[in-house]
Amino acid sequence: MTRFGERLAAAVAAHGALCAGIDPHPGLLAAWDLTDDADGLETFAAACVEAFAGHVGVVKPQSAFFERHGSAGIAVLEQLLDAFADTSTQVILDIKRGDIGSTMDAYADAYLAEKAPLGADAVTLSPYLGFGSLTPGLVAAANAGRGVFVLARTSNPEGGEVQLATVEGRTVAQLVVDTAAELNAGAEPLGDVGVVVGATHDHGLDLSRLHGPVLAPGLGAQGAGPADLARRFSALDGVVLGAASRSVLQAGPEPDALRGAALRLRDELEAARRAG
């Protein structure tokens, strides 16, 4: 079994460090001339698979935009995950789950265990019931060769109310990063526990011991550019995945145009990294 950190390192080496968001929100479906229902969702998903699979290193479907269509939307999400499986593109399913006890066990069964019905290469998790509450998910992910990205310093302004609070001299966000670093110690080439750190602000975190991936949302339409990522994550021990959704998806609906937009942004990220 190949671990997520190994697969991710290979995907980034082959296709670059762009994470293309797959966010079929109502406005985008309308812009693509698609109906805001499961049929429109299925057409949208198929275009993204054709555009990105085997061409982009990482994609990030936002589960909420599928869930809003009920069971029919979840079925499309399952199809999307199946279509990316066994390709060189890694999938981070954005679910931001986090709970305690048997509920976290159930989330692990749904998303992280072997043969999970909504299993992706990795998922996003929320640690704000305590990092230790995520243990069932972390164990299930490790057993299945999957990864997780734990929210640390998010890009929304409200996040600072919790994430910048201090505990024994460290911010909560830094505590999340340090715990992830402990879990990644000794893994090669990357650990399987990533963190989410927004690209739109100077995060103030020490990422020098993370030895894992950072998912950095906010690239493109939200205001962060490739040079911002290169500067803000220059001290990272690991790899930063610049996440962009609208700035890529607005090029649709034709798969060739979507792919072209993604590859141009990927190249800009690489150029900024080298220049930095």
PALUM-411685 format. One record per residue: x, y, z of N, C-alpha, C, O, CB in turn; residue in three letters. Coordinates in steps of 0.02 Angstrom, whole numbers, plus 50000, padded with zeros to 5 digits. Each point is the difference from the previous one (the first is absolute). Last residue first. Glycine has a CB too. Example, Ala and Ser with C-alpha at 12.3 -4.5 7.8 and 13.67 -1.06 7.14 Angstrom:
2
506424988850354500425005950003499615005550037500255005550008500344991349884SER499564974650104499555005950000500455006050000500524999950033498534994250029ALA
END
This chain:
276
505695164449705500055001550071500604996950032500105000850060498695000249943GLY500634995049769500255006950007500105001850074500435004050017498984999249876ALA499624975950051500715000249981500305006950009500585000750020499204990149898ARG497925006550123500384996050049500755000349984500415000950044498614991549972ARG499465017449832500075004150061500414996350053500405003050035498505002549940ALA500594982949827500465005649985500125004350061500565002150014499044997949868ALA498804982750132500684997349997500515005549987500545000150030499004989049929GLU498175016750038500204998050067500734997550001500395001850044498424995349982LEU500215007649767500145006250036500224998550071500455003350026498715002849904GLU500124976049937500655002449978500195006550035500595001150016499234993449873ASP498044996650153500524995550026500695002549982500455000250042498764990149949ARG498965020649914500095001950070500534995550033500405002450041498415001649964LEU500624990749775500325006650002500135002350072500545002550015498895000549876ARG499374977150073500714999149986500375006749999500595000350019499144989349916LEU497905010250096500354996850056500754999549988500395001450045498574992149980ALA499665014649801500025004850055500384997150060500395003650032498525001349929ALA500724980849855500475005349983500065005150056500565002250016499174996149865GLY498654984650138500684997450008500525005449986500495000650037499104988049931ARG498175016849993500124999150071500714997750012500355002650044498444994749973LEU500505004049762500105006750028500134999750075500415003750026498855001049884ALA500224975349977500655002549977500155006850029500575001550019499304992049876ASP497984996550149500564997150037500695002549978500435001050042498874989149972PRO498405024449974500374995349958500604997250037500395003950028499235002449870GLU498705010750184499954992950017500424995249958500024994050015498865008850022PRO502135016250085499584994749973499445002749957499935006149992500344987050106GLY501375019650038500214998749931499564994849966500044999249939501125003750094ALA498685003350199499675004949957500204999249927499685002949956500285005050141GLN501034979050081499364997549975499635005049956499594998049959500344995250144LEU502175012550004500094994749951499334998149969499944999449939501054996350124VAL499075020450107500445002649948500164994949946500185001849944500315005850141SER498174986650110499665004349951500455002349944499795000349942499475003450149ARG501814982250075499374997349974499735004549945500034998349941499724996350169SER502714998750032499625004949962499384996749971500044994449973501015012049999ALA501244989750208499334997849980499635005749967499935005550028500044986250066ALA502694999349961499595005949990499334998149971499964997249946501065009750037GLY500844979750164499524999049946499575006249995499545000950040500464986449976LEU502565005850090499405004150006499584999049937500255000649944500355008050129VAL501334975950071499775002649936499375004150011499574998050039500944992249898VAL501695004250233499454996349970499845002949932500445002549965499104994650148GLY501525015150087500284993449989499434995649974499624997250039501275004150052ASP499345026849902499644993750010500454993949989500364999749950498595006050015LEU501385019450012500354996250053499684993250013500174996750049500175014050002ALA498785005349788500694998749981500374995750051500484996549982499525014449958SER497634998450030500154993150017500724998249984500164994149990498655003049990PHE500245024849979499704998150064500194993050022499964998450059499115009249916ARG501655001649811500285003750057499754997350066500394999150047499685011049881ARG499124980549869500724998950004500305003550061500444997250033499615001749842ALA497675004850077500134993250025500744998750009500224997350050498744998849895LEU500415024249956499814999950071500134993150030500264999550056498865009249922ASP501184994349790500555002950038499845000150075500464999250041499855007849859ALA498004985549948500564995350007500585002850040500304996350040499374998949852PRO498005015950166500334998349937500574995250011500184998650058499515012449897GLY497814997450172500714998050006500274998149931499664996949960500154999150159ALA497845010549915500475005450008500734998150005500425004449989498685001250063GLY498694982449899499995002650069500565004950015500035002850055499434986649978GLN500334999149754499435004550009499975003050070499745005550009499654987949907ALA502794994250047499595002149944499455004950020500155005650020500094983649927GLY500684994250236500375001949941499525002249945499494996649988501444995450042LEU498534998850192499995007349992500385002449940500045006149988499864994750132GLY500524976350044499455002949960500075007649996500325003250042498944987349993PRO502434988650020499965007350007499455002849956500135001949943501104998650084ALA499904976050097499475001949952499865007450012499785002050054499714986349943LEU502764995950060499545005450019499515001149943500205000849943500685004750130VAL500784972050007499715004849954499585005350034499694998950052500304992149864PRO502224997050198499384997649969499725005449955500325005249990499454987350108GLY502005009250075500184994149959499384996949969499924993849999501075004150076HIS499475021050099499384996549982500154993449963499704994950016499715016149977LEU502035007550104500064993050021499414995849977499944994250020500725009550079ARG499585020249858500654997249983500094992850020500474996749978499985014750033SER497775006850006499874993949962500634996149985500004995549958499005010149993LEU499885015150211500634996649988499854993249968499754995550033500825010450065ASP497855017349891500124993450027500714997649985500305001949949498494995550037LEU499865023449946500375000350062500164993350032500144999750060499345011049956GLY499264998349774499724995550050500375000050067499714998450051499914994649855HIS499745024349887500634997650030499814996050063499765002850049500915007249906ASP497564990749843500285004350052500674997250024500154994149988498685009350048HIS499774986249792499835007049992500275004650054499885006049997499114990149945THR501034978850023500525003549962499915007550000500445003649976499664986449953ALA499194989950261499775004449947500575003849967500485002050033498454999050026GLY501104974550054500225006850018499825004549942500244999049945500714996750130VAL498784977250022499695005149958500215006850027499865001650058499154990849913VAL502294982450044499625005250034499725004849948500275000649945500464998450158VAL500134972949906500105006949978499605004850043499614997950043500594998049842GLY500784977750119499575004750037500185007049978500525002750019499374989450080VAL501284987949831499324999549974499525005050033499425000349980500814987749998ASP502585013649968499514997050044499305000449971499895003349949500834999750148GLY501534995749750499575004650036499574996050048499844994249989500145013949913LEU501634980649967500305006749998499595005350036500275005350016500244991449876PRO499714986450245500345002249939499584998349939499704994649998501425003850058GLU498825004950240499694997649938500395002749940500255005650001498624993950055ALA501615006250179500304993849974499704997449936500284995449970499965002050144GLY498295019150030500724999050012500234993249973499704994950016500235012550085ALA497785002849909500354999149936500744998150009500334998249951498885009949999ASN499294996950234499734994149965500384998549936500024994349978498865008250071LEU501655017050074500184994150040499774993649965500354995050001499575011950104GLU499445013749801500714998749990500234993850038500404996049975499795016350008ALA497614995750048500084996749935500724998349987500154994649974498865011749983ALA500565006050234499754993250008500054996149935500184994250000499045009850090THR501345018949907500514996150037499774992850011500414995449997499965015150060ASP498125004849840500584998749957500514995550035500264995349971499565015849972VAL498354996350184499784995349948500584998149955500114994149985498745010850018VAL501545011750155499934993650033499784994649950500244994450002499475011550106LEU500365016449822500674997150004499994993250034500384995649982500105016050022GLN497505000349985500214998149933500694996850001500124995049966499195014249986ALA499855000150247499664993749984500224997649931500114994049990498895009350083VAL502745011850051499335000749974499704993149988500364995149991499945016149956THR501544992550246499924998649929499295001549978499534999050038501364992149968ARG499855011150225500485003749959499984998649926500365003349962500334996550136GLY497794989950062500684999150025500525002949953500514996949984499114992750074GLU498295013249833499994994650050500734998850020500394997549960498544997149993VAL499455025649905500624996950021499884994850055499575000850044501045009649925THR497995000649802500014999650073500624996150021500234995649963498505004850044ALA500595002749764500545004150027499985000550076500425003450029499565003049866LEU498374981349979500654997349979500595004050027500554997450006498894998549892GLN498215010250141500184993750032500724998249986500374998150045498454998149944VAL500345023749921499715000150067500194993750039500105000350061498955006849897GLU501474996249806500495002250049499755000150071500394999650047500095007149864GLY498164988449892500394994550026500495002050054500154996050045499744998849845GLY498655019849975499744997750065500444994650032499974998950060498895003949899GLU501575006249818500205004550055499754997750068500335001450050499665007849869PRO500664973749877499435004450018500195004250061500344997650045498834994049908ASN502274991349950500045006549968499435004750020500045006049988500524988449917SER500634985750253499595000649941499995007249975500195004650035499114985750004THR502254992850110499905007349996499635001449935500315000849947500755001850121ARG498954974450008500455003450046499865007550002499765002650050501114988549929ALA497994983049942499945007349999500465003150053499974998150058498845001049901LEU501694977449917499675002550060500005007749999500515003149987499854986650078VAL499814988149760500225006950007499595003250056499395000649995500935000249881PHE500424972250041499535004950027500345006849998500615000650003498834990750072VAL500774982249793500275005650037499455004450028499414999149984501605000649944GLY499364972049998499725006649983500345005450042500394998550045498504996249924ARG501304980150032500455003649956499755006749978500205002649949500204986650014GLY498614994450196499774999649931500475003649951499875000149940498974999350103ALA501535000050195499894993049981499824999249927500134994949970499515002950147ASN500605024049978500654996649997499914992849976500404997549960500035009850132ALA497625005349945500375002549942500664996349993500184998049944499285013250070ALA499244984350177499694997149939500385002249938500114996049955498785004050102ALA501795009550147500164992849998499724996849937500344996249966499665003450159VAL499485022949916500714999349985500204992749994500394998149956499835012750103LEU497574994450008500125001749930500724999149980500154997649945498915010350061GLY500344989050221499714994849958500105001249926500124995449961499045002650128PRO501635019150064500384993849998499684994449959500354996749962500085006450150THR498905020749949500074997749931500334993249994500084997349945499985014550021LEU499665000950239499354997349979500024997249929499574996149981499875012150095SER502435003250028499944993050017499344996949979499964994049991500795008250103GLY499715021249883500334996049948499924992650014499924996049954500915013250028PHE497335008750094500634997250026500314995549948499664995749971499915005050146GLY498535011149834499774996450059500604996750035499924995550041498945002649906LEU501455013949851499795004650053499544997050052499675003650038500455005349880TYR501124984449863500254997650065499715003750060500264999350055500784997649886PRO498264995749787500025005550047500214997550069499704995250025499395010849910SER501394985249794499714998850065500065006250044500465003949993499814983849997LEU499895002249731500135005350049499624998450064499434997649998500745011049910THR500844972749911499425004250017500245005750045500544999750028498664990449962VAL501824990349811500055003650064499365004050011499615001049954501664999750036ALA498884983649834500694999350021500115003350068500414997750040499955001949840ASP497204992350087500445003749955500724998850023500124996350048498995012649928ALA498234979850069500715000350011500365003949945499894998849941500044990450120GLY497675004250007500195006649976500765001050010500225005550017498614999050008LEU500224974850037499595001649942500155006849970499895001149940499244991950108PRO502674990650076499525005250019499605002149939500295001149947500485002950144ALA501074978849933499344999149968499485005050024499414998649996500864989349992LYS501675012550172500044996149938499294998749975499554998350039501554996349997GLU499025026950111500164992950007500104996749932499825002849948499524996950159ALA499975023749923500714998650007500184992650004500574998149985499505012650072LEU497655000849922500475003649958500714997350000500375001249952498945008450070TYR498704981350102499725002949939500545002549952499924999449939499085003850126ALA501544988050153499734994749957499775002749933500094996849948499564996950154ASP501055021750061500574996249975499774994449953500304998849948500335003850158ALA497745009850008500305004049947500604996349969500095000149939499545010450118TYR499394979450128499564999649942500265004149942499974997949942499065000350135ALA502105002850130500084993349970499584999449937500234997349949499984997850165ASP499515023950014500625000449961500164993349969500264999749944500175009450131MET497744991450066499865004149942500615000749956499964999749938499175006550127THR500994982550144499704995949947499835004049938499984997349945499574995250143SER502045020750066499754993350013499724996549939500314999949947499445004050166GLY500435022249857500294995850053499694993149998499454999049975500755011250096ILE500355009649728499524998750054500344995450050500614998949997498395002649926ASP501235011349815500354999450064499494999150055499555004150008501405002949950GLY499454999249750499664996450054500424999850063500615000749997498804992349917ARG500775017249844500095003550064499614996750057499675003450039500505007249898LYS500104985749809499414998550041500015003450068499485001150031500444988049910ILE501315007449801499945005450050499354999050038499465001649976501205006449952ASP501124975549934499295001450007499925004950058500184998550057499504990149898LEU502375005349872499875002050069499265001850003499785004949971501414999450048ILE500454980849801499375003350016499965001450074500054995550041499394998849862VAL502535001149885499784998650068499385004250016499955005849979501234991550055GLN499954992549726499755005950036499744998050068499604995350006500115010349885THR501044978949939500575003050035499815006450037500415002950035500334992349879SER497534984050051500355004749956500575002950041500054998950060498905003849872THR499464981950163500484996749957500285004549946500314997549952499104992050071ASP498415020150074500384994550030500454996749948499814999349942499264998850142ALA499315019349868500695002150013500434994350030500615000349998498975011350019PHE498114984949938500315001749936500735002250010500424998849956498465004649999ALA499714991850233500184993949964500385001649936500474996449981498524998050066ASP500145023550076500554996950036500234993749964500604998849994498985005950114LEU498515005849807500595004249990500614996950033500544999749970498725010550026LEU498654979850039500234998849932500645004049986500464997449968498365000649995GLN500115005650242500304993349998500274998549931500554997249993498664999050097GLU499595023649933500655000550034500354993250001500604999649987498965009850084LEU498254991549848500465003049952500705000750031500504998849966498555007449981VAL499264986150193500154994949949500475002749948500454996549977498434998350042ALA500295019950142500504995650030500204994549950500584998049996498965004350119ILE498705011949824500645003549998500564995850029500565000049973498845010750035GLY498414981050004500215000149930500675003649992500414998049959498395001850005ALA500134999850249500314993549983500234999849927500504996749985498774997950100SER500475029949994499754994050032500344993749975500585000149979498345005650034GLY501585017849933499534996749954499754993350029499704996149964500895009449939HIS501055008050207499415004349996499474997149952499435002250000501295007650026ARG501494980350007499514998350051499355004149993499464997550017501484999550059GLU500955007849789499674993849978499454998250048499464997749980501614998449966PHE500265022350101499665001749938499684993849968499575000649956501235008850028PHE500524988750216499375003550013499615001449936499394999850000501145005350101ALA501734985049904499434995450009499335003750007499494997449977501304994750077SER501445014549809499685002350061499344996150008499535000849961501005010950028GLN501884981649878499275000949997499755002450068500204997550053499694993549859PRO502575009549972499665000450065499255001149990499785005849995501284998850058LYS501494986149819499355003349995499654999850068500154995750042499755001249835VAL502795000350008499514999250054499365003549981500015005449970500924993850116VAL500914998949756500244995950055499474998350051499964994450024501135010649959GLY498474998549752500095004350057500194995650059499744994550008499435014149949VAL500464980649840500325006249977500165004750057500495003849995498904995049898HIS499404979750121500624998549966500375006149974500534999349969498974990050002GLY498065015550078500274993450017500634998549960499975000049938498884996050091ALA499755024549942500524999850051500344993350011500594999750017498795009350036PHE498774996749783500505005549999500604998550044500565001549980498525006449998ALA499044977150012500355000149936500555005249999500544998949971498414997349974GLU499695003050246500404993949995500405000049935500604998650000498544995250068VAL499325023649963500595000750044500444993949997500625000650000498715006950075CYS498634992149808500465004749968500645000950042500555000449973498475005549975ALA499224981050140500324996649944500505004549965500544997749979498444995350006ALA499685016150187500504995450027500384996549943500614999350004498694999150099ALA498875015649839500565003950028500564995450023500595001249983498605007750054PHE498824981149895500355002849942500615004050022500544999549971498395000949965THR499654991450232500354994549967500395002349940500564997849989498554994550050GLU499525023250076500574998150041500404994549966500625000250000498755003050103LEU498585003349805500515005049988500644998450037500555001049974498565007450011GLY499094977550055500214999449931500545005049982500504998449969498374997450001ASP500085004950245500494994549993500244999149928500574998049990498884996450107ALA499775029849956499734993750024500514994649988500565001349978498255002449999ASP500885020749935500214999350069499664993950031499575000650044500605011949966ASP500564991849722499455000450049500264998850070500474996150010498725000049903THR502315015049886499784993650026499445001150050499965005250032501184989949951LEU500425020549890499384998249966499744993250021499724996349960500635010649944ASP501565005850185500154994749953499384997849960500034995249961500895001050116TRP498895020150092500485002749952500204994949948500165001849943500265005750146ALA498184985650089499655004549954500475002849947499825000449941499385002550151ALA501744984150078499584995849957499625004249949499954998249942499944993450151LEU501325019950069500444997049950499614995449954500124999949940500835000950140LEU497935009250102500205005049952500434997249944499955002049942499975006450148GLY499424977450095499465001749953500205005149947499814999249941499404998350150PRO502744987050005499495004150033499485002449949500144999949940500715003750147HIS501134978249922499435001449956499455004150035499454997550010500814992049929PRO502445004550084499485003250040499405001949957499965005649977500924998850102ASP501684984749933499414997849962499405002050041499764996250043500854993949902ILE502195017750041499374998950035499454997849952499985002249943500365006350140GLY502424988649907499425002849964499364998350037499834994250008500785004949882ALA502115003450168499414996250020499395003449969499815005450021500744990850089CYS502275003749832499345003150000499484995050026500014994249981500325013349923LEU502134989150059499715000850067499345003850001499805002350053501344997349991ALA500184983349759500025006550032499585000250063499664995250018500535009849872GLY500304975649959499495004649974500005006950033499605004349980499724985849995HIS502244990950073499784998849931499595005749972500065001749941499964986350083ALA500775012150203500584999649957499804999449926500335002849956500324991850138ALA497675004650069500275006749995500615000149954500085004649959499494998150156VAL499484976449934499535004049960500265007049989499955002849945499104990450099ALA502164992250099500064998049930499555004249955500205001849945500084986650092ALA499585014850195500655002349976500094998349926500265004049962500224994750154ALA497604993049990499965007249990500665002749974500015004149953499144996750138LEU500714976449969499625001449938499985007549986500055002149942499264987750079ARG501725003550179500394997749943499645001649935500305002449952500204988550118GLU498385013650132500565004549992500444998249940500265004449966499724997550156GLY498204983749940499795006249968500595004749988500065002949946498824995950107PHE501664974949958499715005250043499825006249960500255001249945500434994450151ARG499384978349819500375006249996499655005250044499405001149994501004996249889THR499694974550123499585006050000500445006350000500455000650041498634993150021MET
END
